[in-house]
């Protein structure tokens, strides 16, 4: 019984490592948005060198399934659920398209779940910190 449980935990650990490696290998620039309606490109961050040993920027795409004051949850197209920590004081920015351009939502604007999102995150150890969340955009594997 104990051996079977150990094998099961090892399999889960291996699956998690594969997902994290795949996330870490993604490009630091956002993928082009896809979907039924054309969206403007996601605005780039100013070019800067984070230097060696700094946490990588990672893009996570899927369906926004939960939003709270301290975290959000994205279900990726292949079913994995990714939990992102929200930064305090409105530092996690949410954007939506208005009049053909991306506009930042006020920190007090409620965010609905169920739509596609493309989120720029910062990996801090095993934690993903949400920096910018683009509502209605898609990124990652389709």
DAHU-V90909 format. One record per residue. N is the residue number from 1. RES is the residue in one small letter. D_CENTER is the distance of its C-alpha to the mean C-alpha in Angstrom with 2 decimals. Layout:
BEGIN
((N,RES,D_CENTER) (N,RES,D_CENTER))
END
This chain:
BEGIN
((1,x,37.39) (2,x,35.81) (3,x,35.35) (4,x,33.54) (5,x,31.16) (6,x,30.60) (7,x,29.91) (8,x,27.41) (9,x,25.51) (10,x,25.71) (11,x,24.26) (12,x,21.27) (13,x,20.86) (14,x,21.16) (15,x,18.60) (16,x,16.05) (17,x,17.11) (18,x,16.73) (19,x,13.11) (20,x,12.34) (21,x,14.61) (22,x,13.03) (23,x,9.60) (24,x,11.82) (25,x,13.87) (26,x,11.54) (27,x,12.86) (28,x,12.12) (29,x,12.86) (30,x,10.77) (31,x,12.09) (32,x,14.52) (33,x,13.64) (34,x,15.59) (35,x,17.13) (36,x,20.50) (37,x,20.88) (38,x,20.54) (39,x,18.02) (40,x,18.55) (41,x,16.57) (42,x,13.58) (43,x,15.46) (44,x,15.38) (45,x,15.49) (46,x,19.05) (47,x,20.04) (48,x,20.41) (49,x,20.97) (50,x,19.20) (51,x,21.96) (52,x,22.39) (53,x,20.99) (54,x,18.15) (55,x,14.60) (56,x,12.57) (57,x,9.80) (58,x,7.06) (59,x,5.10) (60,x,3.11) (61,x,5.62) (62,x,8.07) (63,x,10.00) (64,x,9.47) (65,x,12.03) (66,x,12.60) (67,x,12.56) (68,x,14.90) (69,x,16.06) (70,x,14.47) (71,x,11.27) (72,x,9.05) (73,x,8.57) (74,x,6.96) (75,x,9.61) (76,x,9.16) (77,x,12.31) (78,x,14.27) (79,x,13.95) (80,x,11.88) (81,x,10.42) (82,x,7.48) (83,x,8.34) (84,x,6.89) (85,x,9.99) (86,x,10.89) (87,x,13.26) (88,x,16.79) (89,x,19.01) (90,x,16.56) (91,x,14.86) (92,x,11.38) (93,x,12.15) (94,x,11.72) (95,x,13.25) (96,x,15.24) (97,x,17.89) (98,x,21.39) (99,x,24.42) (100,x,22.59) (101,x,20.45) (102,x,17.19) (103,x,18.19) (104,x,16.65) (105,x,17.28) (106,x,19.54) (107,x,18.22) (108,x,20.54) (109,x,19.38) (110,x,18.38) (111,x,15.17) (112,x,15.93) (113,x,14.13) (114,x,14.70) (115,x,13.44) (116,x,10.92) (117,x,7.83) (118,x,5.96) (119,x,3.57) (120,x,5.27) (121,x,5.49) (122,x,8.94) (123,x,10.23) (124,x,13.32) (125,x,15.28) (126,x,13.64) (127,x,11.44) (128,x,7.87) (129,x,8.44) (130,x,6.55) (131,x,8.65) (132,x,8.42) (133,x,7.27) (134,x,9.39) (135,x,11.16) (136,x,12.99) (137,x,11.33) (138,x,10.38) (139,x,9.12) (140,x,9.59) (141,x,12.64) (142,x,14.61))
END
